[in-house]
Amino acid sequence: MAIFSLVENSSRKIHVQVARQIARQILSGKLSEGEKLPNEVELCDAFGVSRTALRESTKLLSAKGLIESRPKVGTTVRPRAQWHFLDPQLLEWILDLEDTEPFLAQFLGLRKAIEPEACALAAMGATAEQRKELSIIFQKMTIAANTFDYDEWTINDHLFHQTIFMSTGNQFYLPFGNILETIFKQFIDESVEGGRFCLEEHRAIYDAIMAGRSDDARMASHALLNDDNQILSRVVNG
């Protein structure tokens, strides 16, 4: 059963706070697909907000594919297949849940589908400047791994993969270096915690890209993403 609380005073706009609370209930499954939300009066009382603020929040949620409002029917939760998972704000709400593991595990599955080819494309199409940038980042990763600096590793691990997407020469890969910045960082944080740095797997990707060996870059990426030492690899692979 969904439980809502009064909206607190903060720098966030009131309607965004309301939308976030409702979204959390939907994303966590406490409000299921097809379930009808309480009426406007009940929701306004629960959040302590005006009807104007509530309606702004429902517009926001509707734009992300989470709910739909129909006259004489009310507001219901839309099927999961219609949720806009790549919406940056929706991703932030997902990462704000108590249990993010199922979403992060599915994101690892997406990485396995697209990242090896991105590495292959980067090996063929990275510019001299992009290769130089990747080299600097990998040097920092090496230092971080050798000094067991987890914070520095996570920062540069993210930059490493982001730079690869930017080096593909394919504009459709760019959102994975921009829009998914938040979830990449969260995934890398979860993967490193309790695991190892996987420096040699990254080195294989780096060496292949720098040498222009696309097949080797693709295989090295597969090896990294199938690494059993990554916590979330165990979730996906059982």
C-alpha positions in Angstrom: 0.0 0.0 0.0 1.4 3.4 -0.9 2.2 5.7 2.0 2.8 9.4 1.3 4.1 12.1 3.7 3.8 15.8 4.0 6.1 17.8 1.7 8.9 19.6 3.5 10.3 23.0 2.8 13.4 22.7 0.7 15.2 24.0 -2.4 13.2 21.6 -4.5 10.0 22.7 -6.1 6.9 21.4 -4.3 5.5 19.7 -7.3 8.8 17.9 -7.9 8.9 16.6 -4.3 5.3 15.3 -4.7 6.2 13.6 -8.1 9.3 12.0 -6.5 7.2 10.5 -3.7 4.7 9.1 -6.1 7.4 7.8 -8.4 9.2 6.0 -5.6 6.0 4.2 -4.8 5.5 3.2 -8.4 9.2 2.2 -9.1 9.4 0.2 -5.9 6.2 -1.7 -6.8 4.2 -0.4 -3.8 1.9 1.1 -6.4 1.4 -1.6 -9.1 0.7 -1.4 -12.8 -2.9 -0.5 -13.4 -3.5 0.5 -9.8 -5.6 3.6 -9.3 -4.1 6.5 -7.3 -6.1 8.1 -4.5 -8.2 11.1 -5.6 -7.0 14.7 -5.7 -8.5 15.6 -2.3 -6.8 12.6 -0.6 -3.5 13.3 -2.2 -3.6 17.0 -1.4 -4.3 16.2 2.2 -1.5 13.5 2.3 1.1 15.8 0.9 -0.2 19.1 2.4 -0.2 20.8 -1.0 -2.6 22.7 -3.2 -4.4 21.2 -6.2 -2.3 23.3 -8.5 0.9 21.8 -7.2 -0.6 18.3 -7.3 -1.6 18.7 -10.9 1.8 20.0 -11.9 3.3 16.8 -10.3 0.9 14.5 -12.2 1.8 16.3 -15.4 5.5 15.6 -14.7 4.8 11.9 -13.9 2.6 11.6 -17.0 5.5 13.0 -19.2 7.7 10.2 -17.9 5.2 7.5 -18.7 4.5 6.5 -15.1 0.8 7.5 -14.9 -2.1 8.5 -17.0 -5.2 10.5 -16.0 -8.5 10.0 -17.7 -11.9 11.8 -17.1 -14.3 9.9 -14.8 -11.7 7.1 -14.4 -9.0 8.9 -12.4 -5.2 8.5 -12.4 -3.7 5.0 -12.8 -0.2 3.6 -13.0 0.8 2.8 -16.6 2.4 -0.5 -17.6 6.2 -0.7 -17.0 6.8 -1.0 -20.7 5.7 2.6 -21.1 8.0 4.1 -18.5 10.8 6.3 -19.8 13.7 4.6 -18.2 16.3 6.8 -19.9 14.8 10.1 -18.6 17.5 11.6 -16.4 15.2 12.6 -13.6 13.5 9.2 -13.6 17.0 7.6 -13.3 17.7 9.8 -10.3 14.5 8.7 -8.7 15.4 5.0 -9.4 18.8 5.5 -7.7 17.1 7.0 -4.7 15.2 3.8 -3.9 16.2 1.6 -1.0 16.7 -1.4 -3.3 18.4 -0.3 -6.5 20.0 -3.7 -7.2 17.3 -5.0 -9.7 17.6 -1.9 -11.8 21.4 -1.9 -11.7 21.5 -5.5 -12.7 19.3 -4.8 -15.7 21.6 -1.9 -16.5 24.6 -4.2 -16.5 22.6 -6.3 -19.1 22.3 -3.2 -21.2 26.0 -2.5 -20.9 26.8 -6.0 -22.1 24.7 -5.5 -25.1 26.1 -2.1 -26.2 29.5 -1.5 -24.6 31.7 -4.1 -26.4 30.7 -2.6 -29.8 31.4 0.9 -28.4 34.9 -0.2 -27.5 35.3 -1.7 -31.0 34.2 1.5 -32.6 36.4 3.6 -30.4 39.4 1.5 -31.5 38.7 2.3 -35.1 37.5 5.9 -34.8 39.0 7.6 -31.7 40.8 10.8 -32.5 44.4 11.5 -31.4 43.0 13.9 -28.7 40.5 11.3 -27.5 43.3 8.7 -27.3 45.4 11.1 -25.3 42.5 11.8 -22.9 41.9 8.0 -22.5 45.7 7.6 -21.8 45.6 10.2 -19.0 42.5 8.7 -17.5 44.0 5.2 -17.5 47.2 6.4 -15.9 45.1 7.8 -13.0 43.2 4.5 -12.8 46.5 2.6 -12.5 47.7 4.9 -9.7 44.3 4.6 -7.9 44.4 0.8 -8.1 48.0 0.6 -6.8 47.2 2.9 -3.9 43.8 1.4 -3.1 42.1 4.8 -3.7 38.5 3.8 -4.3 37.2 7.3 -4.7 39.8 8.2 -7.3 39.1 4.9 -9.1 35.4 5.4 -9.3 35.8 8.9 -10.7 38.2 7.8 -13.4 36.5 4.5 -14.1 33.4 6.5 -15.0 35.5 8.9 -17.2 37.1 5.9 -18.9 33.8 4.5 -20.1 32.4 7.9 -20.9 35.3 8.7 -23.1 34.9 5.5 -25.0 31.3 6.3 -25.8 32.4 9.8 -26.9 35.1 8.2 -29.1 32.8 5.9 -31.1 32.1 8.6 -33.8 28.4 7.5 -33.6 26.1 10.1 -32.2 23.6 7.5 -31.0 26.1 6.4 -28.4 26.5 9.8 -27.0 23.6 9.6 -24.5 25.3 6.8 -22.7 28.2 9.2 -22.0 25.9 12.1 -21.0 22.4 11.2 -19.9 23.4 8.1 -18.0 26.2 9.7 -16.1 24.4 9.3 -12.8 23.7 5.6 -13.2 27.1 4.8 -14.5 28.6 6.3 -11.4 26.2 4.4 -9.2 26.9 1.1 -11.0 30.6 1.6 -10.7 30.3 2.5 -7.0 28.3 -0.7 -6.4 30.7 -2.9 -8.5 33.9 -1.7 -6.7 32.5 -2.0 -3.2 33.8 -5.3 -1.8 35.4 -6.3 -5.1 38.7 -5.7 -6.8 39.6 -2.9 -9.3 39.7 -5.1 -12.4 42.7 -3.0 -13.6 44.0 -5.7 -16.0 40.6 -6.0 -17.7 40.6 -2.2 -18.2 44.2 -2.4 -19.4 43.2 -4.9 -22.1 40.5 -2.5 -23.4 42.8 0.4 -23.2 45.7 -1.3 -25.1 43.3 -2.6 -27.8 41.8 0.9 -28.4 45.2 2.6 -28.4 46.5 0.0 -31.0 43.4 0.3 -33.1 42.5 -3.4 -32.7 38.7 -3.4 -32.7 38.1 -7.2 -32.3 40.4 -7.3 -29.3 38.7 -4.2 -27.8 35.3 -5.9 -28.2 36.6 -9.1 -26.6 38.3 -7.3 -23.7 35.0 -5.4 -23.0 33.1 -8.7 -22.9 35.7 -10.1 -20.4 35.3 -7.1 -18.1 31.6 -7.1 -18.1 31.5 -10.9 -17.4 34.0 -10.6 -14.6 32.6 -12.7 -11.7 34.4 -10.4 -9.2 32.0 -7.6 -10.0 29.2 -7.8 -7.4 26.4 -7.0 -10.0 27.8 -9.6 -12.4 26.8 -12.2 -9.9 23.3 -10.8 -9.8 22.9 -11.1 -13.5 24.7 -14.4 -14.1 23.5 -16.1 -11.0 
